[in-house]
C-alpha cells in the first residue's frame, strides 16, 4: 500500500504490512523504484525508520527472499575519480 509523508513533503511512499515470525504485525518501508511484492510474499526486514512516515520503523531488504533488487536502477554506487568506492 502507500502512505503520504508528513509536512512539508509530498509523495506516495510504498509500504507493506508485515507479520513477523514472532507474531508482531508491523509496517515496513519498501525502498527503491518499483517492487514485485504481493500479499503472501516472504521478506527480510531490517531496522531503520523513515523520518517522514509516522509509525514506519522498519525497511524491507531488497534482493533477498521474495523481494527482488531494483530493476534497471537509475543511480549506481558513487565512486571516486580513481574508481574506488567513495568513503562518505
N, C-alpha and C positions, 0 to 999 in steps of 0.2 A: 504494500500500500504506500501512500505518500503522506507526508506531513508538511505543513508550511512552517518556516522558521520564525523566530522572534523578530521584533523590530530591531534595527531598521532594514533587515534583509527580506528578500522576496524570492521564493523558489518553490518547487515541489520536490522535496527530498525523499529518496526511496528508502523505506524501512520495511522490516519484517517482524512479525510477532513470532517469537521462537520459544518452543517448550524445551527446557533443558532436561538432561537425564536425571537431574536432582528433583525435577518436578516443578521448578520455578518457571513462570512464563514472563519473558522479557521482551522489550522492543530493541532490535539491533539495526544499526545503520548498514546499508549496502553501498560501499564506496565504488567509484568508477562510473563510466558511462555505459549504460545498458547492462542487463543481467539476465540469467536464464532460470532464476529461482521460481518454483511453483509450490503448490500447497504442501506437499509431503517431502520436499527436498531436505536432505540431511546436510547441515552446515557446521563449520567450526567457528566458534565465537571467541573473540578476544576482548579484553577490557579496553576502555578509551572512550570518553564521552564525545558527543558532538555539541559544541558550545552553543549553537543557536537552535538546537532542538531540545526542548524541555523533556526530561524523562528518558532520553536515549543515552544510555551509559555504556553501550557495547558496540563493537564493529564485527561484521561478518568477514572472515578471512577469505579473500579471493584466491582461486587456483587450488583449493582443497575440497575433497569430497564432491558434493553436487554443485558447488559454486565455481564455475569456470572463470579463468582470468579474463581481463578486459581484451576484447577482440579489436584488432587494428588500433591500438592505442595512439592517441594524438600526440602524447608527450612522452619521450623516453626518459631515462635517468640522466641527470645533469652530470657533465664531465668537465674536467679542467682542459686547458689548451693542449696538454700532452696526452689526453685520453684516459687519465686516471679518474676514478670516481671522485667527485668533489666532496671534500670534508666540510659539510655545512653544519 
